[in-house]
Every structure is written in C-alpha cells, then in structure tokens.
Amino acid sequence: MKNSQPQSLILWRQVGGVAALQGAITLSWMLYRLYLPQLLTGFGFPGFDRGITILEDTLAIAIEPLAGWLSDKQRHWMGTRFPLIVVGAILSSVLFITIPAIFIFGNPVSPLRWILPVVIVAWAIAMAMFRSPAVSLLGQYASQTQLPQAMSLLVLVGGLVGAARPVAGDFILSLGPAFAFAIGSFVLLAAVAFLRSVNPDAAVSELPPATAISEGVSIMPLGLIAVTGMAVAWGSRAMGERILPHVFQTQIAGVDIKLLMAGFTLALAVASLLAGVIAVRFGNQRTLLGGLVATAVLLLAMVFSQGLVMVAATVLAVIFTNSLITTGAVPFVLSLVPPRRGGFGVGLYFGGFSLGMSLYSLVFVAPKAIPAVTTAIVGAIAFLVAAACVVAGDRIKRTLPVTN
C-alpha cells in the first residue's frame, strides 16, 4: 500500500535507495563492458562484442518502454512498481553469475558454445526490464519542482562508480570474471534489498482518485521524449568517445588520458549536486535548455581551443553545462507525462537513448578515424535538436494538468 508523505518535498531515504540501485546497475555494466571482449574471444567469438552491443541497444529500444508501461500497469493494479524491479534484478543477478560459469566450465569448441552469447543478450534484456521502473520511482519520491535535486543524487552515485573504470580497469580484470561478476551480482541484490528496506511504495503525495491508468497522452510529447533521448545519446557519445580524448591527447601532454577521463567523470558527478540546486532555483526547463545550448557551443569551442588555460576553461565549463543535462533530462520527461505514465515516459526516453546509441554505432563504424571537428559539429547539432525538443515540450507542458 502506498504511503503518502505530503509534508516532505523529497523523500531522501527512498531516493537514496534508487541511487544505490543506480550505482549497482552502473557497476554491473562497467564489469560487463570490461570483460565482454575477453569472454567472447576466449569462447571463439573474436570481434563479436561490437555486434552484441548494437543488438543490446536495439532490443532496449522496445524493452525499456515496455517495462516502463508494465510498471505503470502494475502500480495501478497493485499500488507498487517494486515486484517488477525485484524480478528483473534477481533474473539479472542469476544470469550475470551464469556468464563466467559458462566461460569457465563450458567447451569453447562445442556447438553449445553459442549458449554464451545467448545468455549475455538475455542478461542485457533482464537489465533493461527494471531500469525504467526504478528511475520512474523518483516521480513518487519528489515533487515535480524538486525532481532535479533528487536526480542529482542518482547522477552522483552513478558517476562515482563510473569514474573508477578508466583507472581501475586493469585491477578489475586481474580479479578474474568469476569473482568480479559475483561482486556485481551481490551488489545488485544488496541494492534491491536496501530499496525494499526504505519503503519503496512511499510517495510525497497521493495521486488524485479520479486519475486512471487509461488517461491519455498525446503522441507529440511522447515523440519529443524519444527524440530527446536519441539526441542526448548522440551528443554524449560524440563528446565522450571522440572529442574529449582528442582534446586531452593533443592539448594536455604528459598526463594519462585514462586519468583525465576519470577526473572528468568524477567532476561531472560532483557538479550534478550544484546543477540540481540551480535547476530547482531557476526551473528545470530553463536550466536544461541552457545546458543543452551551452554544451553545443562548448563542444565546438573545445576542438578549436589551444593552450592549457583555454582547454581547462572549456572543459570545466562543459562539466558544468553537461551536469545540467544529466540532472534535468529525466525530470523533463516526467513533466511531460501524467503521473501514472511515468514509467512509460522514462522508458521511452531510455529507449530513444538506446536508439541513438545504435544508430551512432552504425553510422560511425570507426569513430576515431573521423576528424574531431566533424564529430563536434555532429554533437553540437544533436544537443541543439534536444534543446528544440525542450522548447516544444515546455509549450506542451502548459496544457498538461499540474502534478505533485
């Protein structure tokens, strides 16, 4: 049964539970990405990792919105989204520990070796089952104006975990797949248990009694959500995969690029706390729009920057403006859909993000061979497209009923 707590604008214990789950999800994907080439090569599938990654993103295009929609239905019928999250997390944990077991005890020359990529894809599907339902819980745990501040905690935790990859990758690989994947499975189950312990069905306010699961959502806001996710994916991928490494390598000599990328991710995570406060103070749509436009301009400025001072200034500026995007995107999505459609809205955003990742991989087969200036132009256009969606969404939002 859902517990209403209208006296609080943010239920921080519950938000902390979702943040812990976000950190566990980030850790699982980090371990998976590090070991995937090794596992596939060792089982006779060299070079399959890129194809599997594209397949996973393609499947997520449909699975993320579907999972969000099912969680909306479940919340309407049972008053909670948590059972779907539990099922998805348990299934993911079982499959995650199964992957190294197949690698260690399986036969790489047997026709049954194909079971490894099948289980890998099945794990990715299971992971996509509960991310949207989990993140959409923020719509229960914070009032609409406070959502960016709640989201900043998720970005902080996910960023702190993600920052470890560039500098701790070799150490993680030295642990071996069995131990590393066991840690990932345990942390995921522990995060779900923690979320369960803080009453995941609590809410800052009750939904109006007349609100029904069948309340309509026009196609326009749904389309804007999907396009926003796709555009943010393109811009983020261009920045993180090509532009930042290029700038660090050509303009900051003598420093390990892995260390610089880890510092960037860590700074972005910490900056999200400030971004959340600013978004609450000045309005999320306004700050998200400013972040998208400013990041588009700064991507172009970065590739033309010369000298340590100018590069440092533009990178620091990008950290701040990009933090406005990472903290503001999900609250923007939740503002465009009715409360009982929050799971579907978040799932549609993540589905659009996955579509953007898939298309980017297909279009830019060899991203490092493309001039950094060209990539910066592509990234800037992507962020400006997302900005146009925010402007259009703000106009649509004025016609929607006020929630929370």
C-alpha positions as CSV (number, residue, x, y, z in Angstrom):
1,M,0.0,0.0,0.0
2,K,1.4,3.4,-0.9
3,N,2.1,5.7,2.0
4,S,1.6,9.4,1.3
5,Q,4.0,11.9,3.0
6,P,3.0,15.3,1.8
7,Q,5.0,17.1,4.5
8,S,8.2,16.4,2.6
9,L,9.2,17.7,-0.8
10,I,11.8,14.9,-1.3
11,L,11.9,11.5,0.4
12,W,15.6,11.3,0.7
13,R,15.8,7.8,2.1
14,Q,13.8,6.4,-0.8
15,V,15.8,8.5,-3.3
16,G,18.9,7.0,-1.7
17,G,17.6,3.5,-2.3
18,V,17.1,4.3,-6.0
19,A,20.6,5.9,-6.1
20,A,22.1,2.7,-4.6
21,L,20.3,0.7,-7.3
22,Q,21.6,3.0,-10.0
23,G,25.1,2.6,-8.7
24,A,24.7,-1.2,-8.8
25,I,23.4,-1.0,-12.4
26,T,26.4,1.1,-13.4
27,L,28.8,-1.3,-11.7
28,S,27.3,-4.3,-13.5
29,W,27.5,-2.6,-16.9
30,M,31.1,-1.5,-16.1
31,L,32.2,-5.0,-15.2
32,Y,30.4,-6.4,-18.3
33,R,32.0,-3.9,-20.7
34,L,35.4,-4.6,-19.3
35,Y,35.1,-8.4,-19.6
36,L,33.0,-8.8,-22.7
37,P,35.8,-8.8,-25.3
38,Q,37.8,-11.3,-23.2
39,L,34.9,-13.6,-22.7
40,L,33.8,-13.7,-26.3
41,T,37.3,-14.1,-27.7
42,G,38.0,-16.9,-25.2
43,F,35.0,-18.8,-26.4
44,G,35.7,-18.4,-30.1
45,F,33.8,-15.2,-30.9
46,P,36.5,-12.6,-31.5
47,G,35.2,-9.2,-32.6
48,F,31.6,-10.1,-31.7
49,D,31.4,-7.6,-28.8
50,R,30.6,-4.6,-31.1
51,G,27.7,-6.6,-32.8
52,I,26.3,-7.7,-29.4
53,T,26.4,-4.2,-28.1
54,I,24.4,-2.9,-31.1
55,L,22.0,-5.8,-30.7
56,E,21.5,-5.0,-27.0
57,D,20.9,-1.3,-27.7
58,T,18.4,-2.3,-30.4
59,L,16.5,-4.6,-28.1
60,A,16.4,-1.9,-25.4
61,I,14.6,0.4,-27.8
62,A,11.5,-1.7,-27.3
63,I,12.1,-3.3,-23.9
64,E,12.7,-0.1,-21.9
65,P,9.3,1.5,-22.8
66,L,7.5,-1.9,-22.5
67,A,9.0,-2.4,-19.0
68,G,8.0,1.1,-18.0
69,W,4.5,0.6,-19.3
70,L,4.2,-2.7,-17.4
71,S,5.3,-1.0,-14.2
72,D,2.6,1.7,-14.7
73,K,0.0,-1.0,-15.1
74,Q,1.4,-2.8,-12.0
75,R,1.3,0.3,-9.9
76,H,-2.3,0.9,-10.9
77,W,-3.3,-2.7,-10.1
78,M,-1.2,-3.4,-7.0
79,G,-0.2,0.1,-5.8
80,T,3.5,-0.6,-6.4
81,R,6.2,-0.9,-9.1
82,F,8.5,-2.9,-6.8
83,P,7.7,-6.5,-7.8
84,L,8.8,-5.9,-11.4
85,I,12.1,-4.4,-10.1
86,V,12.7,-7.3,-7.9
87,V,12.0,-9.9,-10.6
88,G,14.3,-8.1,-13.1
89,A,17.1,-7.6,-10.5
90,I,17.0,-11.3,-9.4
91,L,17.0,-12.5,-13.0
92,S,19.8,-10.2,-13.9
93,S,21.9,-11.4,-10.9
94,V,21.4,-15.1,-11.8
95,L,22.3,-14.6,-15.5
96,F,25.2,-12.3,-14.6
97,I,26.9,-15.0,-12.5
98,T,26.0,-17.6,-15.1
99,I,28.1,-15.8,-17.7
100,P,31.5,-16.6,-16.2
101,A,30.3,-20.0,-15.1
102,I,29.7,-20.9,-18.8
103,F,33.1,-19.3,-19.7
104,I,35.0,-21.4,-17.1
105,F,33.2,-24.7,-17.3
106,G,31.9,-24.6,-20.9
107,N,33.6,-26.1,-24.0
108,P,34.7,-23.4,-26.5
109,V,34.9,-25.9,-29.4
110,S,31.4,-27.4,-28.8
111,P,28.4,-26.3,-30.8
112,L,26.8,-25.5,-27.5
113,R,29.3,-22.6,-27.2
114,W,26.6,-20.4,-28.7
115,I,24.9,-20.5,-25.3
116,L,27.4,-17.9,-24.1
117,P,26.3,-15.0,-26.4
118,V,22.6,-16.1,-25.9
119,V,23.0,-15.8,-22.1
120,I,24.8,-12.5,-22.5
121,V,22.0,-11.0,-24.5
122,A,19.4,-12.4,-22.1
123,W,21.2,-10.7,-19.2
124,A,21.1,-7.4,-21.1
125,I,17.3,-7.8,-21.6
126,A,16.8,-8.6,-17.9
127,M,18.8,-5.4,-17.0
128,A,16.5,-3.4,-19.3
129,M,13.5,-4.8,-17.5
130,F,13.8,-2.8,-14.3
131,R,15.8,0.3,-15.0
132,S,12.9,2.4,-16.2
133,P,10.5,1.2,-13.4
134,A,13.3,2.0,-10.8
135,V,14.2,5.5,-12.1
136,S,10.5,6.4,-12.6
137,L,10.1,6.0,-8.8
138,L,11.6,9.4,-8.5
139,G,8.2,10.8,-9.6
140,Q,6.8,9.4,-6.3
141,Y,9.7,10.5,-4.1
142,A,10.0,14.1,-5.1
143,S,7.6,16.9,-6.0
144,Q,7.9,18.0,-9.6
145,T,9.9,21.1,-8.8
146,Q,12.3,19.2,-6.7
147,L,13.0,16.3,-9.1
148,P,16.3,17.7,-10.4
149,Q,17.7,17.7,-6.9
150,A,16.6,14.1,-6.4
151,M,18.0,13.1,-9.8
152,S,21.4,14.7,-8.9
153,L,21.9,12.0,-6.2
154,L,21.5,9.3,-8.9
155,V,23.9,11.0,-11.2
156,L,26.4,11.4,-8.3
157,V,26.4,7.8,-7.3
158,G,26.4,6.5,-10.9
159,G,29.2,8.9,-11.8
160,L,31.3,7.9,-8.8
161,V,31.1,4.3,-9.8
162,G,31.7,5.0,-13.5
163,A,34.7,7.2,-12.7
164,A,36.5,4.1,-11.5
165,R,36.6,2.4,-14.9
166,P,39.4,4.3,-16.6
167,V,41.8,4.0,-13.6
168,A,40.7,0.7,-12.1
169,G,40.1,-1.3,-15.3
170,D,43.3,-3.3,-15.1
171,F,42.8,-4.1,-11.4
172,I,39.2,-5.3,-12.1
173,L,40.4,-7.5,-14.9
174,S,43.0,-9.0,-12.6
175,L,40.3,-10.3,-10.3
176,G,39.0,-12.7,-12.9
177,P,35.5,-12.9,-14.3
178,A,34.1,-15.3,-11.7
179,F,35.0,-13.0,-8.7
180,A,34.2,-9.8,-10.5
181,F,30.8,-10.9,-11.7
182,A,30.0,-12.4,-8.3
183,I,30.6,-9.0,-6.8
184,G,28.4,-7.4,-9.3
185,S,25.5,-9.8,-8.6
186,F,25.8,-9.4,-4.9
187,V,25.9,-5.6,-5.1
188,L,22.8,-5.6,-7.3
189,L,20.8,-7.8,-4.9
190,A,22.0,-5.8,-1.9
191,A,20.9,-2.6,-3.6
192,V,17.4,-4.0,-4.2
193,A,17.2,-5.2,-0.6
194,F,18.2,-1.7,0.6
195,L,15.5,-0.1,-1.5
196,R,13.0,-2.6,-0.1
197,S,14.0,-1.7,3.4
198,V,13.2,2.0,3.0
199,N,9.6,1.5,1.9
200,P,9.7,1.8,-1.9
201,D,5.9,2.5,-2.1
202,A,6.1,5.8,-0.2
203,A,5.1,8.9,-2.1
204,V,5.3,12.7,-1.5
205,S,1.6,12.9,-2.4
206,E,-1.3,10.8,-3.4
207,L,-2.5,10.7,-7.0
208,P,-6.0,12.2,-7.4
209,P,-8.6,9.5,-7.0
210,A,-10.0,10.2,-10.4
211,T,-6.7,9.6,-12.1
212,A,-6.8,6.4,-14.2
213,I,-4.1,4.4,-16.0
214,S,-6.0,4.9,-19.2
215,E,-5.6,8.7,-19.1
216,G,-4.5,9.7,-22.5
217,V,-1.1,11.0,-23.6
218,S,-0.9,12.7,-27.0
219,I,1.7,11.5,-29.5
220,M,3.6,14.8,-29.5
221,P,5.1,14.7,-26.0
222,L,5.9,11.0,-26.5
223,G,7.7,11.8,-29.7
224,L,9.6,14.7,-28.1
225,I,10.7,12.4,-25.2
226,A,12.1,9.8,-27.7
227,V,13.9,12.3,-29.9
228,T,15.4,14.0,-26.8
229,G,16.8,10.7,-25.6
230,M,18.2,9.9,-29.1
231,A,19.8,13.4,-29.4
232,V,21.3,13.4,-26.0
233,A,22.8,10.0,-26.8
234,W,24.4,11.3,-30.0
235,G,25.8,14.3,-28.3
236,S,27.1,12.5,-25.2
237,R,28.7,9.7,-27.3
238,A,30.4,12.3,-29.6
239,M,31.8,14.1,-26.6
240,G,32.9,11.2,-24.5
241,E,34.2,8.9,-27.3
242,R,35.9,11.3,-29.6
243,I,36.1,14.9,-28.6
244,L,37.4,14.7,-25.0
245,P,40.0,12.1,-25.7
246,H,41.2,14.1,-28.7
247,V,41.5,17.3,-26.7
248,F,43.2,15.7,-23.8
249,Q,45.7,13.9,-26.1
250,T,46.6,16.8,-28.3
251,Q,46.5,19.7,-25.7
252,I,47.5,18.2,-22.4
253,A,50.8,16.4,-22.8
254,G,52.3,14.1,-20.3
255,V,49.1,13.2,-18.5
256,D,47.5,9.8,-18.8
257,I,44.2,10.1,-20.8
258,K,42.6,7.5,-18.6
259,L,43.3,9.6,-15.5
260,L,41.9,12.7,-17.2
261,M,38.7,10.9,-18.3
262,A,38.2,9.6,-14.8
263,G,38.7,13.1,-13.4
264,F,36.1,14.4,-15.9
265,T,33.5,11.8,-14.9
266,L,34.2,12.4,-11.2
267,A,33.9,16.2,-11.6
268,L,30.6,15.7,-13.6
269,A,29.2,13.6,-10.8
270,V,30.0,16.1,-8.1
271,A,28.8,19.0,-10.3
272,S,25.4,17.4,-10.5
273,L,24.7,18.3,-6.9
274,L,25.1,22.0,-7.8
275,A,23.2,21.5,-11.0
276,G,20.3,20.1,-9.1
277,V,20.1,23.1,-6.8
278,I,20.3,25.5,-9.7
279,A,17.5,23.7,-11.6
280,V,15.3,23.8,-8.5
281,R,16.0,27.5,-8.1
282,F,15.6,28.7,-11.7
283,G,13.3,26.0,-13.1
284,N,14.3,22.7,-14.8
285,Q,13.2,23.5,-18.3
286,R,15.1,26.8,-18.3
287,T,18.4,25.3,-16.9
288,L,18.1,22.2,-19.1
289,L,17.7,24.3,-22.2
290,G,20.7,26.5,-21.2
291,G,22.8,23.4,-20.5
292,L,22.0,21.9,-24.0
293,V,22.7,25.1,-25.9
294,A,25.8,25.9,-23.9
295,T,27.2,22.4,-24.3
296,A,26.6,22.5,-28.1
297,V,28.6,25.8,-28.3
298,L,31.4,24.5,-26.0
299,L,31.9,21.3,-28.0
300,L,32.9,23.4,-30.9
301,A,35.0,25.7,-28.7
302,M,36.8,22.7,-27.3
303,V,38.1,21.3,-30.5
304,F,39.5,24.8,-31.5
305,S,41.0,25.6,-28.1
306,Q,44.7,26.0,-27.9
307,G,46.8,26.0,-24.8
308,L,46.3,24.6,-21.3
309,V,44.4,27.5,-19.9
310,M,41.9,27.7,-22.7
311,V,41.4,23.9,-22.8
312,A,40.9,23.8,-19.0
313,A,38.4,26.6,-19.1
314,T,36.3,25.0,-21.8
315,V,36.4,21.5,-20.2
316,L,35.4,22.9,-16.8
317,A,32.6,24.8,-18.5
318,V,31.4,21.6,-20.3
319,I,31.4,19.7,-16.9
320,F,29.0,22.3,-15.5
321,T,26.7,22.6,-18.5
322,N,26.6,18.8,-19.1
323,S,25.7,18.3,-15.4
324,L,22.6,20.4,-16.1
325,I,21.7,17.9,-18.8
326,T,22.3,14.8,-16.8
327,T,20.2,16.1,-13.8
328,G,17.5,17.7,-15.9
329,A,16.6,15.1,-18.6
330,V,14.6,12.7,-16.6
331,P,12.6,15.4,-14.7
332,F,11.8,17.0,-18.1
333,V,10.5,13.6,-19.2
334,L,8.3,13.2,-16.1
335,S,6.9,16.7,-16.6
336,L,5.5,15.7,-20.0
337,V,3.5,12.7,-18.9
338,P,0.8,12.1,-16.4
339,P,1.9,10.7,-13.0
340,R,0.6,7.2,-13.8
341,R,2.5,7.2,-17.1
342,G,5.9,8.0,-15.5
343,G,7.3,4.5,-16.1
344,F,6.4,4.6,-19.8
345,G,7.8,8.1,-20.2
346,V,11.1,7.3,-18.6
347,G,11.2,4.0,-20.6
348,L,10.6,5.9,-23.8
349,Y,13.5,8.3,-23.0
350,F,15.9,5.4,-22.3
351,G,14.6,3.6,-25.5
352,G,15.3,6.7,-27.5
353,F,18.7,6.9,-25.9
354,S,19.4,3.3,-26.9
355,L,18.2,4.0,-30.5
356,G,20.7,6.9,-30.6
357,M,23.5,4.7,-29.4
358,S,22.6,2.0,-32.0
359,L,22.4,4.5,-34.9
360,Y,25.7,6.2,-33.8
361,S,27.5,2.8,-33.8
362,L,26.1,2.0,-37.3
363,V,26.9,5.4,-38.8
364,F,30.3,5.9,-37.2
365,V,31.9,2.5,-37.6
366,A,35.4,3.9,-36.9
367,P,34.8,7.0,-34.8
368,K,38.5,7.7,-34.2
369,A,39.1,8.0,-37.9
370,I,36.6,10.9,-38.2
371,P,38.0,14.4,-37.7
372,A,37.3,15.8,-34.3
373,V,35.8,18.9,-35.8
374,T,33.3,16.9,-37.7
375,T,32.4,14.9,-34.6
376,A,32.0,18.2,-32.7
377,I,29.6,19.6,-35.3
378,V,27.5,16.4,-35.1
379,G,27.5,16.5,-31.3
380,A,26.5,20.2,-31.3
381,I,23.7,19.6,-33.7
382,A,22.4,16.7,-31.6
383,F,22.4,18.8,-28.4
384,L,20.6,21.7,-30.3
385,V,17.9,19.2,-31.5
386,A,17.4,18.2,-27.9
387,A,17.1,21.9,-27.0
388,A,14.4,22.3,-29.6
389,C,12.6,19.4,-28.0
390,V,12.8,21.1,-24.6
391,V,11.3,24.3,-26.1
392,A,8.5,22.4,-27.7
393,G,7.9,20.4,-24.6
394,D,7.7,23.5,-22.4
395,R,4.9,24.8,-24.6
396,I,3.1,21.4,-24.4
397,K,3.6,21.2,-20.7
398,R,1.5,24.4,-20.2
399,T,-1.5,22.4,-21.4
400,L,-1.0,19.5,-19.0
401,P,-2.6,19.2,-15.6
402,V,-0.3,20.1,-12.6
403,T,1.0,17.1,-10.8
404,N,2.5,16.5,-7.4
